[in-house]
Amino acid sequence: MKFYQNLEIYYFSGTGNCLSAAKWIGQKAMEEQCEVNVLPIDRKLKPLPPSELKTLTGFCFATHGFSLPWYMLKFITRFPRAMQGRRNVFLLNTRAGMKLYKLFTPGLSGIALLLPMLIIFLKGYRIKGLLPLDMPSNWISIHPGVKEKVVNSITDRCERIVNKFSDKLLQGKTTIHPIFWILLPLDLIVSPISIGYMFIGRFFLAKTFFASAKCNDCRLCEEKCPVGAIKIVNDRPYWQFRCESCMRCMNICPKKTINTAHLLAFGIIWGIMLLPFYSDIVNYIKQSFPLLYDSLPILIELTVGTIICLPFFWGVYGIYHQMVRVKQVNHLFTYTSFTNYWRRYIARGVKASSFKGNK
C-alpha cells in the first residue's frame, strides 16, 4: 500500500541538475500511482494550495556559495506554515561533484541544507529526507565544463543514489544520506563563507557577465533567466544585481557568447583593496562602539563592505557595459576571459526548451 498519495516538488535549477533530480523522484512516485507536481519556482511561482491527500513536499536546489540560492531561500521563508498537521518535507541540494580518475569527489554544502531545515522545522513541517547530491559542477566561471564521459558517469551514479533515496522516502521512512553526516564538520567550517556570498559575492558575480561580439541578439538569455535578472540595454544583455549566478544563460547560449570578464573581476578586487575609507569606517565603529563590534565583527565588516562595494560594482559595471560595445574593447575582455576557451555544461537530457521562459 502506498504511503503518500501526492508528491509536490519545488525546484530551482540553473543548468538542469536539480531538474533532473526532481524528475527522477517524480518518476518513482508515478510508479507508485502518486499524483505528482514538479514545479520550477521561476518567476515568483506561488505554492500549490494545501491538498487533502497525504502529501510529501520536496525542495530541490543548487548550492551557491555554500548556501542555497537567495531566490529559493525567499521561497521557503514565505512558504505557508503547516496548518493542518505536520506535513512531511524532504530537501535535496546539488553541489559541485567531480571525478578524479575512478574517484568521485564530493562538493560541500555549507548551510545549504542546515538553514532551510531550520526554517521548515519552525514552520511546523517534519523533515523526512536530506540528500546532498554531487551532480556535475556547472560553475563555468571557475572551471571548464565537465567532459561528456565524466558527466555520464557522475549522472548515472547520482541517478542510482536518488532512486534509492526515493524508494525509502515513498515508503514513509526518514532517510538522511550518510554523506550529510560525514561532511557536516567541513560544512560547518566553510559556512561563514556563505554569509560573505549572500552579502557581497552574489552581487559581485552578477556584474562579471558580458556578451561577446558574436552575440546575435536572440535574447534567449533574457527569456530563460529564472529570476528575470537580464534585460537588454542598448542591444546588449545587462545583468542586474538580482542575478543568482546560476550559469543558465552562459550554458544555453547557442553562440556561446556569454562569458565571465575575468579581467574586470580582477580589476574590481584590486580597486576595492585600494579604497582607504573602508578600513577608516570599520576602525571608527570599532573605536566608537566596541561592544557592538566585539559582538558582531564579521557582520559589521560585511555590512560596511556591502554598502561601499555595491555602488562601486554598479558604477564600474555601468561604464563597462558601455565600453564593451566598442569592438576592440569587447575583444580585449573576450580574449582575456577563461570562459571563452572552456567547454560549457548542461545536464544530460536537458535543453534550453526544458526551462520555463517569460514569453
C-alpha positions as CSV (number, residue, x, y, z in Angstrom):
1,M,0.0,0.0,0.0
2,K,1.4,3.4,-1.0
3,F,2.3,5.7,1.9
4,Y,1.8,9.0,0.1
5,Q,-1.0,10.0,-2.3
6,N,0.5,13.2,-3.5
7,L,4.0,14.5,-4.3
8,E,4.9,18.1,-4.9
9,I,8.5,19.2,-5.7
10,Y,9.6,22.8,-6.0
11,Y,12.9,23.2,-7.6
12,F,15.4,26.0,-8.7
13,S,17.7,24.8,-11.4
14,G,20.3,26.7,-13.5
15,T,21.6,24.1,-15.9
16,G,19.3,21.2,-15.2
17,N,20.9,19.3,-12.3
18,C,18.1,19.9,-9.8
19,L,15.5,19.5,-12.6
20,S,16.9,16.0,-13.4
21,A,16.9,15.0,-9.7
22,A,13.3,16.2,-9.3
23,K,12.2,14.3,-12.3
24,W,13.9,11.1,-11.1
25,I,12.0,11.4,-7.8
26,G,8.8,12.2,-9.6
27,Q,9.1,9.2,-11.9
28,K,9.4,6.9,-8.9
29,A,6.4,8.5,-7.3
30,M,4.3,8.0,-10.5
31,E,5.3,4.3,-10.4
32,E,3.6,4.3,-7.0
33,Q,0.5,5.9,-8.5
34,C,1.0,9.1,-6.7
35,E,-0.3,12.4,-8.0
36,V,2.9,14.3,-9.0
37,N,3.7,18.0,-9.5
38,V,7.3,19.0,-10.3
39,L,7.3,22.8,-10.4
40,P,10.1,25.4,-11.1
41,I,9.9,28.3,-8.7
42,D,10.9,30.6,-11.6
43,R,9.2,34.0,-11.9
44,K,7.7,34.1,-8.4
45,L,5.7,30.8,-8.5
46,K,3.1,30.6,-5.7
47,P,3.0,27.3,-3.7
48,L,0.1,25.0,-4.5
49,P,-2.9,25.2,-2.2
50,P,-3.0,22.6,0.6
51,S,-4.1,19.2,-0.6
52,E,-6.5,16.9,1.2
53,L,-4.4,14.0,0.1
54,K,-1.4,12.7,2.1
55,T,1.4,14.8,0.7
56,L,5.1,14.7,0.5
57,T,6.7,18.1,-0.3
58,G,10.2,18.5,-1.7
59,F,12.6,21.4,-2.3
60,C,15.4,20.8,-4.7
61,F,18.1,23.5,-5.3
62,A,21.7,24.0,-6.2
63,T,24.4,25.0,-3.7
64,H,25.5,28.6,-4.3
65,G,28.4,29.9,-2.2
66,F,28.0,27.2,0.4
67,S,24.3,28.2,0.8
68,L,21.1,27.8,-1.1
69,P,20.1,30.3,-3.8
70,W,18.7,33.5,-2.4
71,Y,15.6,33.0,-4.6
72,M,14.9,29.6,-3.1
73,L,15.6,30.9,0.4
74,K,12.9,33.6,0.0
75,F,10.5,31.0,-1.4
76,I,11.0,28.6,1.6
77,T,10.8,31.6,4.0
78,R,7.4,32.6,2.5
79,F,6.1,29.0,2.2
80,P,2.8,28.6,4.2
81,R,3.0,27.1,7.7
82,A,1.8,23.6,8.2
83,M,-1.7,24.4,9.4
84,Q,-3.3,21.0,9.4
85,G,-1.0,18.5,11.0
86,R,2.7,18.2,10.3
87,R,3.3,17.7,6.6
88,N,6.3,15.8,5.5
89,V,9.2,17.5,3.7
90,F,12.5,16.5,2.1
91,L,15.4,18.7,1.0
92,L,17.8,17.9,-1.8
93,N,20.7,20.1,-2.8
94,T,23.0,19.6,-5.7
95,R,26.6,20.6,-5.4
96,A,29.9,20.6,-7.3
97,G,30.5,16.9,-8.0
98,M,33.7,16.0,-9.9
99,K,35.6,12.8,-10.7
100,L,39.3,12.1,-10.4
101,Y,40.2,9.0,-12.4
102,K,37.8,6.5,-10.8
103,L,37.2,8.5,-7.6
104,F,34.0,10.6,-7.3
105,T,34.8,13.7,-5.3
106,P,32.0,15.5,-3.3
107,G,31.3,19.1,-3.1
108,L,30.4,20.9,0.2
109,S,27.0,22.2,1.3
110,G,27.9,24.7,4.0
111,I,24.5,25.9,5.2
112,A,22.6,24.9,2.1
113,L,20.7,22.2,4.0
114,L,21.0,23.5,7.5
115,L,19.3,26.8,7.0
116,P,16.2,25.6,5.2
117,M,16.0,22.7,7.6
118,L,15.6,25.2,10.5
119,I,13.1,27.3,8.6
120,I,10.9,24.3,7.6
121,F,11.0,22.9,11.1
122,L,9.9,26.2,12.6
123,K,7.0,26.3,10.2
124,G,5.7,23.1,11.6
125,Y,6.9,20.5,9.0
126,R,8.5,17.2,9.6
127,I,11.9,16.6,7.9
128,K,11.7,13.2,6.2
129,G,14.7,13.3,3.9
130,L,18.0,15.0,3.3
131,L,20.2,14.4,0.3
132,P,23.3,16.3,-0.7
133,L,23.7,15.2,-4.4
134,D,27.1,15.6,-6.1
135,M,25.9,16.3,-9.7
136,P,28.5,17.6,-12.2
137,S,29.7,21.0,-11.3
138,N,28.4,23.8,-13.6
139,W,30.4,26.7,-12.3
140,I,31.9,27.7,-15.7
141,S,33.3,31.0,-14.3
142,I,35.8,28.9,-12.3
143,H,36.5,25.8,-14.3
144,P,35.8,24.3,-17.8
145,G,32.6,22.3,-18.3
146,V,32.9,18.6,-17.3
147,K,33.7,16.2,-20.2
148,E,30.7,14.3,-21.6
149,K,32.1,10.9,-20.5
150,V,32.6,12.2,-16.9
151,V,29.2,13.8,-17.0
152,N,27.6,10.5,-17.9
153,S,29.5,8.6,-15.2
154,I,28.6,11.1,-12.4
155,T,25.0,11.4,-13.6
156,D,24.5,7.6,-13.7
157,R,25.8,7.4,-10.1
158,C,23.6,10.2,-8.9
159,E,20.5,8.7,-10.5
160,R,21.1,5.4,-8.6
161,I,21.5,7.4,-5.4
162,V,18.3,9.4,-6.0
163,N,16.4,6.2,-6.8
164,K,17.4,4.5,-3.5
165,F,16.6,7.7,-1.6
166,S,13.2,7.9,-3.4
167,D,12.3,4.3,-2.5
168,K,12.8,4.9,1.2
169,L,11.0,8.3,1.1
170,L,8.0,7.0,-0.7
171,Q,7.7,4.1,1.8
172,G,7.3,6.7,4.5
173,K,10.7,6.2,6.0
174,T,13.0,9.0,7.3
175,T,16.2,8.9,5.2
176,I,19.3,11.1,5.6
177,H,22.2,10.2,3.3
178,P,25.3,9.3,5.2
179,I,27.4,11.8,3.3
180,F,25.4,14.6,5.1
181,W,26.8,13.4,8.5
182,I,30.3,12.6,7.1
183,L,30.9,16.1,5.7
184,L,28.9,18.0,8.3
185,P,32.1,19.2,10.2
186,L,33.5,20.6,7.0
187,D,30.2,22.2,6.1
188,L,30.2,24.0,9.4
189,I,33.8,25.1,8.9
190,V,33.0,26.7,5.4
191,S,29.6,28.1,6.5
192,P,30.9,31.6,7.3
193,I,31.8,31.9,3.6
194,S,28.1,31.7,2.8
195,I,27.5,34.9,4.7
196,G,30.0,36.7,2.6
197,Y,28.5,35.2,-0.5
198,M,25.0,36.3,0.5
199,F,26.1,39.9,1.3
200,I,28.7,40.5,-1.4
201,G,29.7,37.5,-3.5
202,R,26.5,37.0,-5.4
203,F,26.3,40.7,-6.3
204,F,29.9,40.7,-7.4
205,L,29.4,37.7,-9.7
206,A,26.3,39.3,-11.3
207,K,28.5,42.1,-12.5
208,T,31.1,39.9,-14.3
209,F,29.0,38.6,-17.1
210,F,29.0,40.0,-20.6
211,A,28.2,39.0,-24.2
212,S,30.9,38.9,-26.8
213,A,30.8,40.5,-30.2
214,K,29.4,37.2,-31.6
215,C,26.0,37.9,-29.8
216,N,23.2,37.8,-32.4
217,D,20.6,39.4,-30.2
218,C,18.5,36.2,-30.0
219,R,17.5,37.2,-26.4
220,L,17.4,33.6,-25.2
221,C,19.3,34.5,-22.1
222,E,16.7,37.2,-21.3
223,E,13.8,34.9,-21.9
224,K,15.1,31.9,-19.9
225,C,16.7,33.7,-16.9
226,P,14.9,32.1,-14.0
227,V,14.7,35.3,-11.9
228,G,14.4,37.8,-14.7
229,A,17.8,39.4,-14.0
230,I,18.8,40.0,-17.6
231,K,17.5,43.0,-19.5
232,I,18.5,44.3,-22.9
233,V,20.2,47.7,-22.7
234,N,21.5,49.3,-25.9
235,D,21.0,46.0,-27.7
236,R,23.3,44.2,-25.2
237,P,22.4,41.8,-22.3
238,Y,22.7,43.6,-19.0
239,W,22.9,41.6,-15.7
240,Q,21.1,43.1,-12.7
241,F,22.0,42.6,-9.1
242,R,19.3,40.0,-8.5
243,C,21.2,37.6,-10.8
244,E,21.7,34.3,-9.0
245,S,24.8,33.3,-11.0
246,C,23.0,30.0,-11.8
247,M,25.0,29.8,-15.1
248,R,21.9,29.0,-17.2
249,C,22.5,31.9,-19.6
250,M,26.1,31.1,-20.1
251,N,25.4,27.4,-20.8
252,I,22.4,27.6,-23.0
253,C,23.6,30.4,-25.3
254,P,23.6,29.0,-28.8
255,K,26.6,31.0,-29.9
256,K,28.5,30.6,-26.6
257,T,28.9,34.3,-26.5
258,I,28.3,34.8,-22.7
259,N,31.5,34.9,-20.7
260,T,32.8,35.9,-17.4
261,A,35.0,39.1,-17.6
262,H,37.9,37.8,-15.5
263,L,39.9,40.9,-16.3
264,L,37.1,43.1,-14.9
265,A,36.8,40.8,-11.8
266,F,40.5,41.2,-11.0
267,G,40.3,44.9,-11.6
268,I,37.3,45.3,-9.2
269,I,39.0,43.3,-6.5
270,W,42.2,45.4,-6.9
271,G,40.2,48.6,-6.8
272,I,38.3,47.7,-3.7
273,M,41.6,46.9,-1.9
274,L,42.8,50.5,-2.6
275,L,39.7,52.1,-1.1
276,P,41.0,53.9,2.0
277,F,37.7,54.7,3.6
278,Y,36.7,51.0,4.1
279,S,39.2,50.5,6.9
280,D,38.5,54.0,8.2
281,I,34.8,53.2,8.7
282,V,35.5,49.9,10.3
283,N,38.0,51.4,12.7
284,Y,35.6,54.2,13.6
285,I,32.9,51.7,14.5
286,K,35.4,49.6,16.4
287,Q,36.5,52.5,18.5
288,S,33.1,54.2,19.0
289,F,31.0,51.1,19.6
290,P,33.4,48.5,21.0
291,L,30.8,46.3,22.5
292,L,28.8,46.1,19.2
293,Y,31.9,45.4,17.2
294,D,33.1,42.7,19.6
295,S,29.7,41.0,19.4
296,L,29.3,41.1,15.7
297,P,32.7,41.8,14.0
298,I,32.1,39.7,10.8
299,L,28.6,41.1,10.3
300,I,29.7,44.7,10.7
301,E,32.6,44.3,8.3
302,L,30.4,42.6,5.8
303,T,27.8,45.3,6.1
304,V,30.3,48.1,5.6
305,G,31.8,46.3,2.7
306,T,28.5,45.8,1.1
307,I,27.4,49.4,1.5
308,I,30.7,50.5,-0.1
309,C,31.1,47.8,-2.7
310,L,27.6,47.6,-4.3
311,P,27.6,51.2,-5.6
312,F,31.2,50.6,-6.7
313,F,30.1,47.5,-8.6
314,W,27.1,49.2,-10.1
315,G,29.1,52.2,-11.3
316,V,32.0,50.2,-12.7
317,Y,29.7,47.8,-14.5
318,G,27.6,50.6,-16.0
319,I,30.8,52.1,-17.5
320,Y,32.0,48.6,-18.6
321,H,28.7,47.8,-20.2
322,Q,29.1,50.8,-22.5
323,M,32.7,50.1,-23.2
324,V,32.1,46.5,-24.4
325,R,30.0,47.9,-27.2
326,V,33.3,49.0,-28.8
327,K,34.6,46.1,-30.8
328,Q,38.2,46.4,-29.7
329,V,37.3,46.6,-26.0
330,N,34.9,43.7,-26.4
331,H,37.7,41.6,-28.0
332,L,40.0,42.5,-25.1
333,F,37.6,41.2,-22.5
334,T,36.6,38.2,-24.6
335,Y,40.2,37.0,-25.2
336,T,41.2,37.5,-21.6
337,S,38.2,35.5,-20.3
338,F,38.9,31.9,-19.5
339,T,35.3,31.0,-20.3
340,N,35.9,31.9,-23.9
341,Y,38.1,28.8,-24.2
342,W,36.2,26.4,-21.9
343,R,33.5,23.9,-22.8
344,R,30.0,24.6,-21.4
345,Y,27.8,22.3,-19.3
346,I,24.1,21.4,-19.2
347,A,22.6,18.4,-17.6
348,R,22.2,15.3,-19.6
349,G,18.9,15.2,-21.4
350,V,18.2,18.9,-20.7
351,K,17.8,21.6,-23.3
352,A,17.0,25.3,-23.3
353,S,13.4,24.4,-24.1
354,S,13.3,22.4,-20.8
355,F,13.3,25.7,-18.9
356,K,10.4,28.0,-18.3
357,G,10.5,31.2,-20.2
358,N,8.9,34.6,-19.7
359,K,7.2,34.8,-23.1
